[in-house]
Amino acid sequence: MCTEIYQYVLKKLPDLLTVNDLSGVLGVSTKTCYQLLHEGKIKHIKIGRFFRIPKLNLLKYLGLMVA
């Protein structure tokens, strides 16, 4: 199942997702995405004031990959 999701949804996205990318994939608002990031529910990298989310961390959050 993980490979299917990667192939159809995540393959076209960059390896480091922006908050807008994350919002589109999860189907939620950017405000909700920022809340998930601030609460530490999705591991991320902060570059200056920008958040970047590795695709692997998104898959872990969705429960599709074992940590």
C-alpha positions in Angstrom: 0.0 0.0 0.0 2.8 2.4 0.8 4.3 2.0 -2.6 1.0 2.7 -4.2 0.5 5.9 -2.3 4.1 6.9 -3.1 3.6 6.1 -6.8 0.3 8.0 -7.2 0.6 10.9 -4.7 4.1 11.6 -3.6 6.3 10.7 -6.6 5.7 14.0 -8.3 6.5 16.1 -5.2 10.0 17.2 -4.2 11.8 15.2 -1.4 11.4 18.1 1.0 7.7 19.3 1.1 6.6 22.8 1.8 3.6 23.5 4.1 1.6 24.1 0.9 2.6 20.7 -0.5 1.7 19.1 2.8 -1.6 20.8 2.9 -2.5 19.5 -0.6 -1.4 15.9 0.2 -3.3 15.8 3.5 -6.3 17.7 2.3 -6.3 20.1 5.2 -5.6 23.9 5.6 -2.1 25.3 6.0 -3.1 26.5 9.4 -3.8 22.8 10.4 -0.4 21.9 8.9 1.4 24.5 11.0 -0.4 23.3 14.1 0.8 19.7 13.4 4.3 20.9 12.9 4.4 23.1 16.0 2.9 20.2 18.1 5.7 17.9 16.8 3.3 15.4 15.3 5.2 15.6 12.0 8.9 15.8 12.2 10.3 18.6 10.1 13.4 20.7 9.3 13.3 24.4 9.9 15.3 26.5 7.5 15.2 30.1 8.7 11.6 30.7 9.2 10.5 28.1 6.6 9.4 24.5 7.4 10.4 21.6 5.2 9.0 18.2 5.6 10.8 15.1 4.3 8.5 12.7 2.5 9.7 9.9 4.7 8.4 11.8 7.8 5.0 12.3 6.1 4.8 8.6 5.5 5.7 7.9 9.1 3.0 10.3 10.3 0.4 8.6 8.1 1.5 5.2 9.7 2.7 3.8 6.4 6.3 3.4 7.4 7.8 1.9 10.6 10.0 4.4 12.5 
